Amino acid sequence: MNRTVHLLIAVAFIFLGGCAVPKQNYAPIIVSISEPPLNSVNTTSVGDTMLRQGEYSEHDAIFVTQRINAGVYTINLGNYLKTGEDESLEFFYPSGGEQPGRVDKPAFADNWSSVIVHKDSQKICVLSVYGTAITTCNTGNLFQRRKVPSMQRDSFQQTLIYSGRVGNKINIAYREFSNSLARPAFNNNVEYDLSESKVIGYKGAQLEILDATNQFIRYRVVRNFNAAVR
């Protein structure tokens, strides 16, 4: 059976969804983080984060739980971030988290532009670059809705990391991250003498050290970082 016959068979089962234009009207929510909570007592191992403050974007997404045959296209397992919506459709694009999705197509098929979900039926389909859903839509428990954290432009985080103890002194590493990338010029390693004070501070953050070894540190959060200057 040659490629032309295969194509004719695929077309015979095509679901024509009409014309649609991919929407780019979705904006993720910016989430501020400041952890652990003030006055909380916490225990952290060497190499782990003691304090964190900043913000990240939280993106609406679907997670496809299995391979979906959508006509001549294949929607693979993974995350698909929302890009927009209209009255009847939601538009998604493979991306996000540690397991982004992927859409495969044969060489003879049109390029695709979006994965779409019908709001009324929750059918999932593939939209071609020509604005026509030339694909078989599928229903069932094929995807899950979720929030996916992602670093976007202007995201910024500050952290303190425990690096161990030598005698009466503890070592703390300060790290800054912008757009999920470390900022080496703003990183620093600081040593504190606990015989002088049990309260340590850096860039406005203050911690009361209750116990410290070369395996863990136990501390109370007095204050988190000051507002970040970018």
Secondary structure, DSSP 4 states (H G I P E B T S, - for coil): --HHHHHHHHHHT--EEEE--------PEEEEEEESPTT-EEEEETTSEEEEEEEEEEEEEEEE-S-EEETTEEE-SEEEEEEEE-SSEEEEEE--TTSB--EE--TTSPPEEEEEEETTT--EEEEETTSEEES--B-SS-EEEEEEEE--TT-EEEEEEEEEEETTEEEEEEEEEETTEE-GGG-EEEEEETTT-SEEEETTEEEEEEEE-SSEEEEEEEE-PPPP--
